Amino acid sequence: MAEEKKKKKKWIQGMEMKEGAFTAKAKRKGITSAQLQENVLSNPGKYDEKTVKQARLRKTLVGLKKKKNAKE
């Protein structure tokens, strides 16, 4: 059971992702990645599934970073 908890804590290391892909999409549209995230999450039907997942991941990672910085 302890091993399962350890795996859950380290879920991000197992993810396959292209660094900078979401930011590149935002730059091509002429907006910031935060603006693109907001647009995608407010209108997920307008975007492909991959972009929606990237937006959700960005939201999660930004939240984790804020939480980590608050502890310090």
Predicted model as a PDB file, atoms N, CA, C, CB and O in Angstrom, pLDDT in the B-factor column:
MODEL        1                                                                  
ATOM      1  N   MET A   1       0.819  -1.189   0.000  1.00 50.00           N  
ATOM      2  CA  MET A   1       0.000   0.000   0.000  1.00 50.00           C  
ATOM      3  C   MET A   1       0.870   1.263   0.000  1.00 50.00           C  
ATOM      4  CB  MET A   1      -0.936  -0.007   1.206  1.00 50.00           C  
ATOM      5  O   MET A   1       0.533   2.249  -0.655  1.00 50.00           O  
ATOM      6  N   ALA A   2       1.963   1.233   0.718  1.00 54.00           N  
ATOM      7  CA  ALA A   2       2.866   2.389   0.754  1.00 54.00           C  
ATOM      8  C   ALA A   2       3.458   2.631  -0.632  1.00 54.00           C  
ATOM      9  CB  ALA A   2       3.999   2.174   1.796  1.00 54.00           C  
ATOM     10  O   ALA A   2       3.708   3.769  -1.027  1.00 54.00           O  
ATOM     11  N   GLU A   3       3.673   1.550  -1.352  1.00 57.00           N  
ATOM     12  CA  GLU A   3       4.221   1.666  -2.709  1.00 57.00           C  
ATOM     13  C   GLU A   3       3.235   2.359  -3.647  1.00 57.00           C  
ATOM     14  CB  GLU A   3       4.582   0.278  -3.260  1.00 57.00           C  
ATOM     15  O   GLU A   3       3.639   3.134  -4.515  1.00 57.00           O  
ATOM     16  N   GLU A   4       1.943   2.080  -3.473  1.00 57.00           N  
ATOM     17  CA  GLU A   4       0.911   2.724  -4.295  1.00 57.00           C  
ATOM     18  C   GLU A   4       0.868   4.219  -4.033  1.00 57.00           C  
ATOM     19  CB  GLU A   4      -0.465   2.103  -4.021  1.00 57.00           C  
ATOM     20  O   GLU A   4       0.724   5.008  -4.967  1.00 57.00           O  
ATOM     21  N   LYS A   5       0.990   4.620  -2.770  1.00 57.00           N  
ATOM     22  CA  LYS A   5       0.983   6.039  -2.426  1.00 57.00           C  
ATOM     23  C   LYS A   5       2.186   6.742  -3.035  1.00 57.00           C  
ATOM     24  CB  LYS A   5       0.973   6.228  -0.904  1.00 57.00           C  
ATOM     25  O   LYS A   5       2.080   7.876  -3.500  1.00 57.00           O  
ATOM     26  N   LYS A   6       3.325   6.067  -3.030  1.00 59.00           N  
ATOM     27  CA  LYS A   6       4.538   6.643  -3.593  1.00 59.00           C  
ATOM     28  C   LYS A   6       4.361   6.858  -5.097  1.00 59.00           C  
ATOM     29  CB  LYS A   6       5.757   5.732  -3.312  1.00 59.00           C  
ATOM     30  O   LYS A   6       4.790   7.878  -5.636  1.00 59.00           O  
ATOM     31  N   LYS A   7       3.733   5.904  -5.766  1.00 59.00           N  
ATOM     32  CA  LYS A   7       3.483   6.034  -7.200  1.00 59.00           C  
ATOM     33  C   LYS A   7       2.555   7.207  -7.485  1.00 59.00           C  
ATOM     34  CB  LYS A   7       2.883   4.740  -7.761  1.00 59.00           C  
ATOM     35  O   LYS A   7       2.768   7.944  -8.448  1.00 59.00           O  
ATOM     36  N   LYS A   8       1.537   7.385  -6.666  1.00 66.00           N  
ATOM     37  CA  LYS A   8       0.585   8.476  -6.867  1.00 66.00           C  
ATOM     38  C   LYS A   8       1.263   9.826  -6.698  1.00 66.00           C  
ATOM     39  CB  LYS A   8      -0.586   8.352  -5.892  1.00 66.00           C  
ATOM     40  O   LYS A   8       0.929  10.772  -7.412  1.00 66.00           O  
ATOM     41  N   LYS A   9       2.209   9.938  -5.767  1.00 70.00           N  
ATOM     42  CA  LYS A   9       2.911  11.194  -5.547  1.00 70.00           C  
ATOM     43  C   LYS A   9       3.823  11.533  -6.719  1.00 70.00           C  
ATOM     44  CB  LYS A   9       3.719  11.127  -4.259  1.00 70.00           C  
ATOM     45  O   LYS A   9       4.055  12.708  -7.005  1.00 70.00           O  
ATOM     46  N   LYS A  10       4.332  10.532  -7.388  1.00 70.00           N  
ATOM     47  CA  LYS A  10       5.301  10.733  -8.467  1.00 70.00           C  
ATOM     48  C   LYS A  10       4.673  10.573  -9.854  1.00 70.00           C  
ATOM     49  CB  LYS A  10       6.453   9.755  -8.313  1.00 70.00           C  
ATOM     50  O   LYS A  10       5.366  10.192 -10.797  1.00 70.00           O  
ATOM     51  N   TRP A  11       3.387  10.854  -9.993  1.00 66.00           N  
ATOM     52  CA  TRP A  11       2.689  10.626 -11.252  1.00 66.00           C  
ATOM     53  C   TRP A  11       3.242  11.481 -12.386  1.00 66.00           C  
ATOM     54  CB  TRP A  11       1.214  10.901 -11.079  1.00 66.00           C  
ATOM     55  O   TRP A  11       3.221  11.055 -13.540  1.00 66.00           O  
ATOM     56  N   ILE A  12       3.726  12.651 -12.088  1.00 68.00           N  
ATOM     57  CA  ILE A  12       4.159  13.567 -13.139  1.00 68.00           C  
ATOM     58  C   ILE A  12       5.420  13.056 -13.839  1.00 68.00           C  
ATOM     59  CB  ILE A  12       4.409  14.958 -12.556  1.00 68.00           C  
ATOM     60  O   ILE A  12       5.608  13.311 -15.028  1.00 68.00           O  
ATOM     61  N   GLN A  13       6.285  12.340 -13.117  1.00 69.00           N  
ATOM     62  CA  GLN A  13       7.506  11.828 -13.723  1.00 69.00           C  
ATOM     63  C   GLN A  13       7.217  10.804 -14.824  1.00 69.00           C  
ATOM     64  CB  GLN A  13       8.390  11.206 -12.656  1.00 69.00           C  
ATOM     65  O   GLN A  13       8.010  10.652 -15.753  1.00 69.00           O  
ATOM     66  N   GLY A  14       6.100  10.112 -14.723  1.00 69.00           N  
ATOM     67  CA  GLY A  14       5.744   9.095 -15.703  1.00 69.00           C  
ATOM     68  C   GLY A  14       5.038   9.632 -16.936  1.00 69.00           C  
ATOM     69  O   GLY A  14       4.765   8.876 -17.869  1.00 69.00           O  
ATOM     70  N   MET A  15       4.742  10.914 -16.954  1.00 70.00           N  
ATOM     71  CA  MET A  15       4.007  11.492 -18.075  1.00 70.00           C  
ATOM     72  C   MET A  15       4.905  11.690 -19.290  1.00 70.00           C  
ATOM     73  CB  MET A  15       3.384  12.821 -17.668  1.00 70.00           C  
ATOM     74  O   MET A  15       6.061  12.094 -19.167  1.00 70.00           O  
ATOM     75  N   GLU A  16       4.363  11.403 -20.440  1.00 70.00           N  
ATOM     76  CA  GLU A  16       5.068  11.692 -21.685  1.00 70.00           C  
ATOM     77  C   GLU A  16       4.559  13.030 -22.187  1.00 70.00           C  
ATOM     78  CB  GLU A  16       4.858  10.557 -22.757  1.00 70.00           C  
ATOM     79  O   GLU A  16       3.383  13.174 -22.521  1.00 70.00           O  
ATOM     80  N   MET A  17       5.455  14.011 -22.238  1.00 73.00           N  
ATOM     81  CA  MET A  17       5.020  15.320 -22.704  1.00 73.00           C  
ATOM     82  C   MET A  17       6.152  16.022 -23.431  1.00 73.00           C  
ATOM     83  CB  MET A  17       4.524  16.176 -21.534  1.00 73.00           C  
ATOM     84  O   MET A  17       7.330  15.821 -23.137  1.00 73.00           O  
ATOM     85  N   LYS A  18       5.762  16.840 -24.377  1.00 78.00           N  
ATOM     86  CA  LYS A  18       6.724  17.656 -25.105  1.00 78.00           C  
ATOM     87  C   LYS A  18       6.796  19.001 -24.398  1.00 78.00           C  
ATOM     88  CB  LYS A  18       6.324  17.818 -26.620  1.00 78.00           C  
ATOM     89  O   LYS A  18       5.815  19.744 -24.363  1.00 78.00           O  
ATOM     90  N   GLU A  19       7.941  19.306 -23.843  1.00 82.00           N  
ATOM     91  CA  GLU A  19       8.081  20.576 -23.138  1.00 82.00           C  
ATOM     92  C   GLU A  19       7.965  21.730 -24.116  1.00 82.00           C  
ATOM     93  CB  GLU A  19       9.420  20.641 -22.388  1.00 82.00           C  
ATOM     94  O   GLU A  19       8.588  21.719 -25.177  1.00 82.00           O  
ATOM     95  N   GLY A  20       7.180  22.711 -23.763  1.00 87.00           N  
ATOM     96  CA  GLY A  20       7.038  23.913 -24.571  1.00 87.00           C  
ATOM     97  C   GLY A  20       5.993  23.833 -25.668  1.00 87.00           C  
ATOM     98  O   GLY A  20       5.784  24.816 -26.379  1.00 87.00           O  
ATOM     99  N   ALA A  21       5.335  22.706 -25.828  1.00 90.00           N  
ATOM    100  CA  ALA A  21       4.354  22.552 -26.907  1.00 90.00           C  
ATOM    101  C   ALA A  21       3.142  23.467 -26.698  1.00 90.00           C  
ATOM    102  CB  ALA A  21       3.897  21.089 -27.001  1.00 90.00           C  
ATOM    103  O   ALA A  21       2.665  24.097 -27.642  1.00 90.00           O  
ATOM    104  N   PHE A  22       2.657  23.533 -25.479  1.00 92.00           N  
ATOM    105  CA  PHE A  22       1.487  24.367 -25.188  1.00 92.00           C  
ATOM    106  C   PHE A  22       1.843  25.846 -25.335  1.00 92.00           C  
ATOM    107  CB  PHE A  22       0.953  24.082 -23.761  1.00 92.00           C  
ATOM    108  O   PHE A  22       1.064  26.628 -25.879  1.00 92.00           O  
ATOM    109  N   THR A  23       3.014  26.217 -24.850  1.00 92.00           N  
ATOM    110  CA  THR A  23       3.479  27.597 -24.974  1.00 92.00           C  
ATOM    111  C   THR A  23       3.645  27.978 -26.435  1.00 92.00           C  
ATOM    112  CB  THR A  23       4.800  27.791 -24.223  1.00 92.00           C  
ATOM    113  O   THR A  23       3.318  29.097 -26.829  1.00 92.00           O  
ATOM    114  N   ALA A  24       4.153  27.052 -27.239  1.00 94.00           N  
ATOM    115  CA  ALA A  24       4.325  27.313 -28.669  1.00 94.00           C  
ATOM    116  C   ALA A  24       2.973  27.544 -29.343  1.00 94.00           C  
ATOM    117  CB  ALA A  24       5.064  26.141 -29.345  1.00 94.00           C  
ATOM    118  O   ALA A  24       2.852  28.411 -30.209  1.00 94.00           O  
ATOM    119  N   LYS A  25       1.967  26.779 -28.954  1.00 94.00           N  
ATOM    120  CA  LYS A  25       0.618  26.975 -29.502  1.00 94.00           C  
ATOM    121  C   LYS A  25       0.120  28.378 -29.171  1.00 94.00           C  
ATOM    122  CB  LYS A  25      -0.366  25.910 -28.946  1.00 94.00           C  
ATOM    123  O   LYS A  25      -0.463  29.060 -30.015  1.00 94.00           O  
ATOM    124  N   ALA A  26       0.356  28.793 -27.942  1.00 95.00           N  
ATOM    125  CA  ALA A  26      -0.086  30.118 -27.505  1.00 95.00           C  
ATOM    126  C   ALA A  26       0.630  31.213 -28.288  1.00 95.00           C  
ATOM    127  CB  ALA A  26       0.159  30.297 -25.997  1.00 95.00           C  
ATOM    128  O   ALA A  26       0.009  32.184 -28.721  1.00 95.00           O  
ATOM    129  N   LYS A  27       1.934  31.051 -28.466  1.00 96.00           N  
ATOM    130  CA  LYS A  27       2.710  32.063 -29.200  1.00 96.00           C  
ATOM    131  C   LYS A  27       2.239  32.182 -30.643  1.00 96.00           C  
ATOM    132  CB  LYS A  27       4.205  31.719 -29.168  1.00 96.00           C  
ATOM    133  O   LYS A  27       2.181  33.283 -31.191  1.00 96.00           O  
ATOM    134  N   ARG A  28       1.900  31.043 -31.263  1.00 96.00           N  
ATOM    135  CA  ARG A  28       1.400  31.075 -32.647  1.00 96.00           C  
ATOM    136  C   ARG A  28       0.096  31.855 -32.735  1.00 96.00           C  
ATOM    137  CB  ARG A  28       1.194  29.646 -33.182  1.00 96.00           C  
ATOM    138  O   ARG A  28      -0.193  32.483 -33.754  1.00 96.00           O  
ATOM    139  N   LYS A  29      -0.689  31.812 -31.666  1.00 95.00           N  
ATOM    140  CA  LYS A  29      -1.959  32.553 -31.641  1.00 95.00           C  
ATOM    141  C   LYS A  29      -1.756  33.997 -31.190  1.00 95.00           C  
ATOM    142  CB  LYS A  29      -2.963  31.856 -30.715  1.00 95.00           C  
ATOM    143  O   LYS A  29      -2.680  34.807 -31.271  1.00 95.00           O  
ATOM    144  N   GLY A  30      -0.553  34.324 -30.715  1.00 97.00           N  
ATOM    145  CA  GLY A  30      -0.253  35.684 -30.284  1.00 97.00           C  
ATOM    146  C   GLY A  30      -0.742  36.013 -28.884  1.00 97.00           C  
ATOM    147  O   GLY A  30      -0.991  37.176 -28.566  1.00 97.00           O  
ATOM    148  N   ILE A  31      -0.880  34.983 -28.040  1.00 96.00           N  
ATOM    149  CA  ILE A  31      -1.328  35.183 -26.662  1.00 96.00           C  
ATOM    150  C   ILE A  31      -0.389  34.430 -25.717  1.00 96.00           C  
ATOM    151  CB  ILE A  31      -2.807  34.703 -26.478  1.00 96.00           C  
ATOM    152  O   ILE A  31       0.461  33.658 -26.163  1.00 96.00           O  
ATOM    153  N   THR A  32      -0.545  34.656 -24.424  1.00 96.00           N  
ATOM    154  CA  THR A  32       0.276  33.941 -23.445  1.00 96.00           C  
ATOM    155  C   THR A  32      -0.314  32.553 -23.196  1.00 96.00           C  
ATOM    156  CB  THR A  32       0.374  34.740 -22.114  1.00 96.00           C  
ATOM    157  O   THR A  32      -1.460  32.277 -23.553  1.00 96.00           O  
ATOM    158  N   SER A  33       0.484  31.692 -22.581  1.00 95.00           N  
ATOM    159  CA  SER A  33      -0.007  30.349 -22.280  1.00 95.00           C  
ATOM    160  C   SER A  33      -1.132  30.405 -21.242  1.00 95.00           C  
ATOM    161  CB  SER A  33       1.145  29.455 -21.774  1.00 95.00           C  
ATOM    162  O   SER A  33      -2.034  29.568 -21.267  1.00 95.00           O  
ATOM    163  N   ALA A  34      -1.087  31.376 -20.337  1.00 95.00           N  
ATOM    164  CA  ALA A  34      -2.165  31.522 -19.348  1.00 95.00           C  
ATOM    165  C   ALA A  34      -3.478  31.909 -20.030  1.00 95.00           C  
ATOM    166  CB  ALA A  34      -1.786  32.581 -18.287  1.00 95.00           C  
ATOM    167  O   ALA A  34      -4.545  31.424 -19.654  1.00 95.00           O  
ATOM    168  N   GLN A  35      -3.394  32.778 -21.025  1.00 96.00           N  
ATOM    169  CA  GLN A  35      -4.598  33.177 -21.760  1.00 96.00           C  
ATOM    170  C   GLN A  35      -5.151  32.008 -22.557  1.00 96.00           C  
ATOM    171  CB  GLN A  35      -4.296  34.358 -22.696  1.00 96.00           C  
ATOM    172  O   GLN A  35      -6.364  31.798 -22.593  1.00 96.00           O  
ATOM    173  N   LEU A  36      -4.268  31.242 -23.199  1.00 96.00           N  
ATOM    174  CA  LEU A  36      -4.715  30.074 -23.963  1.00 96.00           C  
ATOM    175  C   LEU A  36      -5.366  29.057 -23.030  1.00 96.00           C  
ATOM    176  CB  LEU A  36      -3.528  29.428 -24.723  1.00 96.00           C  
ATOM    177  O   LEU A  36      -6.401  28.479 -23.360  1.00 96.00           O  
ATOM    178  N   GLN A  37      -4.762  28.842 -21.871  1.00 95.00           N  
ATOM    179  CA  GLN A  37      -5.336  27.914 -20.893  1.00 95.00           C  
ATOM    180  C   GLN A  37      -6.749  28.340 -20.530  1.00 95.00           C  
ATOM    181  CB  GLN A  37      -4.457  27.840 -19.627  1.00 95.00           C  
ATOM    182  O   GLN A  37      -7.661  27.514 -20.506  1.00 95.00           O  
ATOM    183  N   GLU A  38      -6.934  29.599 -20.252  1.00 96.00           N  
ATOM    184  CA  GLU A  38      -8.250  30.110 -19.880  1.00 96.00           C  
ATOM    185  C   GLU A  38      -9.255  29.930 -21.019  1.00 96.00           C  
ATOM    186  CB  GLU A  38      -8.154  31.588 -19.489  1.00 96.00           C  
ATOM    187  O   GLU A  38     -10.397  29.531 -20.789  1.00 96.00           O  
ATOM    188  N   ASN A  39      -8.824  30.227 -22.246  1.00 96.00           N  
ATOM    189  CA  ASN A  39      -9.699  30.063 -23.412  1.00 96.00           C  
ATOM    190  C   ASN A  39     -10.107  28.603 -23.598  1.00 96.00           C  
ATOM    191  CB  ASN A  39      -9.002  30.576 -24.678  1.00 96.00           C  
ATOM    192  O   ASN A  39     -11.275  28.302 -23.841  1.00 96.00           O  
ATOM    193  N   VAL A  40      -9.132  27.702 -23.481  1.00 96.00           N  
ATOM    194  CA  VAL A  40      -9.394  26.276 -23.702  1.00 96.00           C  
ATOM    195  C   VAL A  40     -10.317  25.727 -22.616  1.00 96.00           C  
ATOM    196  CB  VAL A  40      -8.072  25.477 -23.731  1.00 96.00           C  
ATOM    197  O   VAL A  40     -11.276  25.017 -22.920  1.00 96.00           O  
ATOM    198  N   LEU A  41     -10.037  26.048 -21.362  1.00 96.00           N  
ATOM    199  CA  LEU A  41     -10.844  25.493 -20.274  1.00 96.00           C  
ATOM    200  C   LEU A  41     -12.251  26.080 -20.215  1.00 96.00           C  
ATOM    201  CB  LEU A  41     -10.151  25.724 -18.956  1.00 96.00           C  
ATOM    202  O   LEU A  41     -13.169  25.443 -19.698  1.00 96.00           O  
ATOM    203  N   SER A  42     -12.424  27.281 -20.738  1.00 97.00           N  
ATOM    204  CA  SER A  42     -13.768  27.857 -20.753  1.00 97.00           C  
ATOM    205  C   SER A  42     -14.584  27.377 -21.951  1.00 97.00           C  
ATOM    206  CB  SER A  42     -13.683  29.375 -20.763  1.00 97.00           C  
ATOM    207  O   SER A  42     -15.813  27.455 -21.933  1.00 97.00           O  
ATOM    208  N   ASN A  43     -13.914  26.884 -22.989  1.00 95.00           N  
ATOM    209  CA  ASN A  43     -14.573  26.405 -24.203  1.00 95.00           C  
ATOM    210  C   ASN A  43     -13.918  25.127 -24.724  1.00 95.00           C  
ATOM    211  CB  ASN A  43     -14.545  27.487 -25.284  1.00 95.00           C  
ATOM    212  O   ASN A  43     -13.384  25.141 -25.833  1.00 95.00           O  
ATOM    213  N   PRO A  44     -13.935  24.022 -23.971  1.00 95.00           N  
ATOM    214  CA  PRO A  44     -13.201  22.822 -24.387  1.00 95.00           C  
ATOM    215  C   PRO A  44     -13.699  22.191 -25.692  1.00 95.00           C  
ATOM    216  CB  PRO A  44     -13.274  21.804 -23.300  1.00 95.00           C  
ATOM    217  O   PRO A  44     -12.932  21.496 -26.358  1.00 95.00           O  
ATOM    218  N   GLY A  45     -14.934  22.408 -26.065  1.00 95.00           N  
ATOM    219  CA  GLY A  45     -15.472  21.833 -27.293  1.00 95.00           C  
ATOM    220  C   GLY A  45     -14.873  22.453 -28.551  1.00 95.00           C  
ATOM    221  O   GLY A  45     -14.948  21.874 -29.634  1.00 95.00           O  
ATOM    222  N   LYS A  46     -14.289  23.609 -28.402  1.00 95.00           N  
ATOM    223  CA  LYS A  46     -13.716  24.330 -29.527  1.00 95.00           C  
ATOM    224  C   LYS A  46     -12.303  23.849 -29.885  1.00 95.00           C  
ATOM    225  CB  LYS A  46     -13.688  25.807 -29.218  1.00 95.00           C  
ATOM    226  O   LYS A  46     -11.785  24.159 -30.958  1.00 95.00           O  
ATOM    227  N   TYR A  47     -11.691  23.090 -28.975  1.00 95.00           N  
ATOM    228  CA  TYR A  47     -10.299  22.664 -29.136  1.00 95.00           C  
ATOM    229  C   TYR A  47     -10.204  21.149 -29.173  1.00 95.00           C  
ATOM    230  CB  TYR A  47      -9.426  23.222 -28.002  1.00 95.00           C  
ATOM    231  O   TYR A  47     -11.099  20.446 -28.701  1.00 95.00           O  
ATOM    232  N   ASP A  48      -9.100  20.648 -29.744  1.00 94.00           N  
ATOM    233  CA  ASP A  48      -8.906  19.193 -29.802  1.00 94.00           C  
ATOM    234  C   ASP A  48      -8.571  18.661 -28.406  1.00 94.00           C  
ATOM    235  CB  ASP A  48      -7.775  18.823 -30.812  1.00 94.00           C  
ATOM    236  O   ASP A  48      -8.192  19.414 -27.509  1.00 94.00           O  
ATOM    237  N   GLU A  49      -8.721  17.360 -28.252  1.00 94.00           N  
ATOM    238  CA  GLU A  49      -8.561  16.707 -26.952  1.00 94.00           C  
ATOM    239  C   GLU A  49      -7.154  16.916 -26.380  1.00 94.00           C  
ATOM    240  CB  GLU A  49      -8.855  15.211 -27.077  1.00 94.00           C  
ATOM    241  O   GLU A  49      -6.995  17.106 -25.174  1.00 94.00           O  
ATOM    242  N   LYS A  50      -6.154  16.881 -27.233  1.00 92.00           N  
ATOM    243  CA  LYS A  50      -4.775  17.038 -26.782  1.00 92.00           C  
ATOM    244  C   LYS A  50      -4.554  18.423 -26.166  1.00 92.00           C  
ATOM    245  CB  LYS A  50      -3.804  16.815 -27.953  1.00 92.00           C  
ATOM    246  O   LYS A  50      -3.891  18.544 -25.135  1.00 92.00           O  
ATOM    247  N   THR A  51      -5.095  19.445 -26.782  1.00 94.00           N  
ATOM    248  CA  THR A  51      -4.940  20.808 -26.274  1.00 94.00           C  
ATOM    249  C   THR A  51      -5.665  20.968 -24.943  1.00 94.00           C  
ATOM    250  CB  THR A  51      -5.471  21.830 -27.296  1.00 94.00           C  
ATOM    251  O   THR A  51      -5.172  21.652 -24.045  1.00 94.00           O  
ATOM    252  N   VAL A  52      -6.816  20.349 -24.814  1.00 95.00           N  
ATOM    253  CA  VAL A  52      -7.570  20.415 -23.557  1.00 95.00           C  
ATOM    254  C   VAL A  52      -6.769  19.740 -22.440  1.00 95.00           C  
ATOM    255  CB  VAL A  52      -8.970  19.741 -23.713  1.00 95.00           C  
ATOM    256  O   VAL A  52      -6.699  20.256 -21.325  1.00 95.00           O  
ATOM    257  N   LYS A  53      -6.171  18.600 -22.739  1.00 92.00           N  
ATOM    258  CA  LYS A  53      -5.354  17.900 -21.744  1.00 92.00           C  
ATOM    259  C   LYS A  53      -4.138  18.744 -21.358  1.00 92.00           C  
ATOM    260  CB  LYS A  53      -4.899  16.524 -22.286  1.00 92.00           C  
ATOM    261  O   LYS A  53      -3.761  18.800 -20.188  1.00 92.00           O  
ATOM    262  N   GLN A  54      -3.534  19.393 -22.338  1.00 92.00           N  
ATOM    263  CA  GLN A  54      -2.387  20.252 -22.056  1.00 92.00           C  
ATOM    264  C   GLN A  54      -2.791  21.420 -21.159  1.00 92.00           C  
ATOM    265  CB  GLN A  54      -1.776  20.775 -23.363  1.00 92.00           C  
ATOM    266  O   GLN A  54      -2.043  21.796 -20.256  1.00 92.00           O  
ATOM    267  N   ALA A  55      -3.950  21.984 -21.400  1.00 95.00           N  
ATOM    268  CA  ALA A  55      -4.430  23.098 -20.587  1.00 95.00           C  
ATOM    269  C   ALA A  55      -4.684  22.647 -19.149  1.00 95.00           C  
ATOM    270  CB  ALA A  55      -5.711  23.694 -21.193  1.00 95.00           C  
ATOM    271  O   ALA A  55      -4.339  23.349 -18.199  1.00 95.00           O  
ATOM    272  N   ARG A  56      -5.288  21.477 -19.001  1.00 94.00           N  
ATOM    273  CA  ARG A  56      -5.534  20.948 -17.658  1.00 94.00           C  
ATOM    274  C   ARG A  56      -4.221  20.677 -16.934  1.00 94.00           C  
ATOM    275  CB  ARG A  56      -6.373  19.661 -17.732  1.00 94.00           C  
ATOM    276  O   ARG A  56      -4.085  20.963 -15.745  1.00 94.00           O  
ATOM    277  N   LEU A  57      -3.252  20.121 -17.669  1.00 91.00           N  
ATOM    278  CA  LEU A  57      -1.946  19.834 -17.078  1.00 91.00           C  
ATOM    279  C   LEU A  57      -1.265  21.126 -16.641  1.00 91.00           C  
ATOM    280  CB  LEU A  57      -1.055  19.070 -18.075  1.00 91.00           C  
ATOM    281  O   LEU A  57      -0.675  21.182 -15.563  1.00 91.00           O  
ATOM    282  N   ARG A  58      -1.344  22.160 -17.470  1.00 92.00           N  
ATOM    283  CA  ARG A  58      -0.735  23.442 -17.120  1.00 92.00           C  
ATOM    284  C   ARG A  58      -1.370  24.002 -15.853  1.00 92.00           C  
ATOM    285  CB  ARG A  58      -0.878  24.447 -18.279  1.00 92.00           C  
ATOM    286  O   ARG A  58      -0.675  24.516 -14.976  1.00 92.00           O  
ATOM    287  N   LYS A  59      -2.687  23.899 -15.763  1.00 94.00           N  
ATOM    288  CA  LYS A  59      -3.392  24.392 -14.580  1.00 94.00           C  
ATOM    289  C   LYS A  59      -2.920  23.640 -13.334  1.00 94.00           C  
ATOM    290  CB  LYS A  59      -4.923  24.241 -14.755  1.00 94.00           C  
ATOM    291  O   LYS A  59      -2.688  24.245 -12.287  1.00 94.00           O  
ATOM    292  N   THR A  60      -2.781  22.330 -13.451  1.00 90.00           N  
ATOM    293  CA  THR A  60      -2.326  21.503 -12.338  1.00 90.00           C  
ATOM    294  C   THR A  60      -0.907  21.878 -11.925  1.00 90.00           C  
ATOM    295  CB  THR A  60      -2.392  20.020 -12.713  1.00 90.00           C  
ATOM    296  O   THR A  60      -0.627  22.047 -10.739  1.00 90.00           O  
ATOM    297  N   LEU A  61      -0.018  22.008 -12.897  1.00 89.00           N  
ATOM    298  CA  LEU A  61       1.379  22.296 -12.588  1.00 89.00           C  
ATOM    299  C   LEU A  61       1.558  23.687 -11.994  1.00 89.00           C  
ATOM    300  CB  LEU A  61       2.226  22.160 -13.836  1.00 89.00           C  
ATOM    301  O   LEU A  61       2.371  23.869 -11.088  1.00 89.00           O  
ATOM    302  N   VAL A  62       0.823  24.653 -12.482  1.00 91.00           N  
ATOM    303  CA  VAL A  62       0.893  26.004 -11.922  1.00 91.00           C  
ATOM    304  C   VAL A  62       0.407  25.976 -10.470  1.00 91.00           C  
ATOM    305  CB  VAL A  62       0.043  27.004 -12.769  1.00 91.00           C  
ATOM    306  O   VAL A  62       0.994  26.619  -9.600  1.00 91.00           O  
ATOM    307  N   GLY A  63      -0.657  25.234 -10.219  1.00 90.00           N  
ATOM    308  CA  GLY A  63      -1.175  25.102  -8.855  1.00 90.00           C  
ATOM    309  C   GLY A  63      -0.175  24.436  -7.927  1.00 90.00           C  
ATOM    310  O   GLY A  63      -0.018  24.853  -6.779  1.00 90.00           O  
ATOM    311  N   LEU A  64       0.503  23.401  -8.415  1.00 85.00           N  
ATOM    312  CA  LEU A  64       1.508  22.713  -7.609  1.00 85.00           C  
ATOM    313  C   LEU A  64       2.674  23.642  -7.292  1.00 85.00           C  
ATOM    314  CB  LEU A  64       2.012  21.458  -8.336  1.00 85.00           C  
ATOM    315  O   LEU A  64       3.197  23.641  -6.177  1.00 85.00           O  
ATOM    316  N   LYS A  65       3.072  24.428  -8.273  1.00 84.00           N  
ATOM    317  CA  LYS A  65       4.185  25.349  -8.059  1.00 84.00           C  
ATOM    318  C   LYS A  65       3.812  26.416  -7.032  1.00 84.00           C  
ATOM    319  CB  LYS A  65       4.600  26.007  -9.384  1.00 84.00           C  
ATOM    320  O   LYS A  65       4.620  26.755  -6.167  1.00 84.00           O  
ATOM    321  N   LYS A  66       2.595  26.946  -7.125  1.00 85.00           N  
ATOM    322  CA  LYS A  66       2.140  27.945  -6.155  1.00 85.00           C  
ATOM    323  C   LYS A  66       2.102  27.357  -4.751  1.00 85.00           C  
ATOM    324  CB  LYS A  66       0.753  28.480  -6.540  1.00 85.00           C  
ATOM    325  O   LYS A  66       2.485  28.010  -3.780  1.00 85.00           O  
ATOM    326  N   LYS A  67       1.634  26.113  -4.657  1.00 83.00           N  
ATOM    327  CA  LYS A  67       1.546  25.438  -3.368  1.00 83.00           C  
ATOM    328  C   LYS A  67       2.946  25.233  -2.782  1.00 83.00           C  
ATOM    329  CB  LYS A  67       0.815  24.084  -3.514  1.00 83.00           C  
ATOM    330  O   LYS A  67       3.160  25.423  -1.585  1.00 83.00           O  
ATOM    331  N   LYS A  68       3.888  24.846  -3.635  1.00 82.00           N  
ATOM    332  CA  LYS A  68       5.266  24.625  -3.192  1.00 82.00           C  
ATOM    333  C   LYS A  68       5.893  25.933  -2.737  1.00 82.00           C  
ATOM    334  CB  LYS A  68       6.105  23.996  -4.317  1.00 82.00           C  
ATOM    335  O   LYS A  68       6.566  25.973  -1.707  1.00 82.00           O  
ATOM    336  N   ASN A  69       5.680  27.001  -3.495  1.00 87.00           N  
ATOM    337  CA  ASN A  69       6.256  28.307  -3.150  1.00 87.00           C  
ATOM    338  C   ASN A  69       5.650  28.861  -1.860  1.00 87.00           C  
ATOM    339  CB  ASN A  69       6.039  29.304  -4.300  1.00 87.00           C  
ATOM    340  O   ASN A  69       6.324  29.579  -1.121  1.00 87.00           O  
ATOM    341  N   ALA A  70       4.407  28.540  -1.587  1.00 86.00           N  
ATOM    342  CA  ALA A  70       3.747  29.024  -0.368  1.00 86.00           C  
ATOM    343  C   ALA A  70       4.346  28.369   0.877  1.00 86.00           C  
ATOM    344  CB  ALA A  70       2.232  28.748  -0.433  1.00 86.00           C  
ATOM    345  O   ALA A  70       4.380  28.971   1.951  1.00 86.00           O  
ATOM    346  N   LYS A  71       4.820  27.126   0.721  1.00 81.00           N  
ATOM    347  CA  LYS A  71       5.417  26.412   1.847  1.00 81.00           C  
ATOM    348  C   LYS A  71       6.771  27.008   2.221  1.00 81.00           C  
ATOM    349  CB  LYS A  71       5.571  24.927   1.513  1.00 81.00           C  
ATOM    350  O   LYS A  71       7.161  26.979   3.388  1.00 81.00           O  
ATOM    351  N   GLU A  72       7.481  27.543   1.247  1.00 74.00           N  
ATOM    352  CA  GLU A  72       8.843  28.066   1.497  1.00 74.00           C  
ATOM    353  C   GLU A  72       8.870  29.371   2.186  1.00 74.00           C  
ATOM    354  CB  GLU A  72       9.581  28.201   0.240  1.00 74.00           C  
ATOM    355  O   GLU A  72       9.946  29.908   2.449  1.00 74.00           O  
TER     356      GLU A  72                                                      
ENDMDL                                                                          
END                                                                             
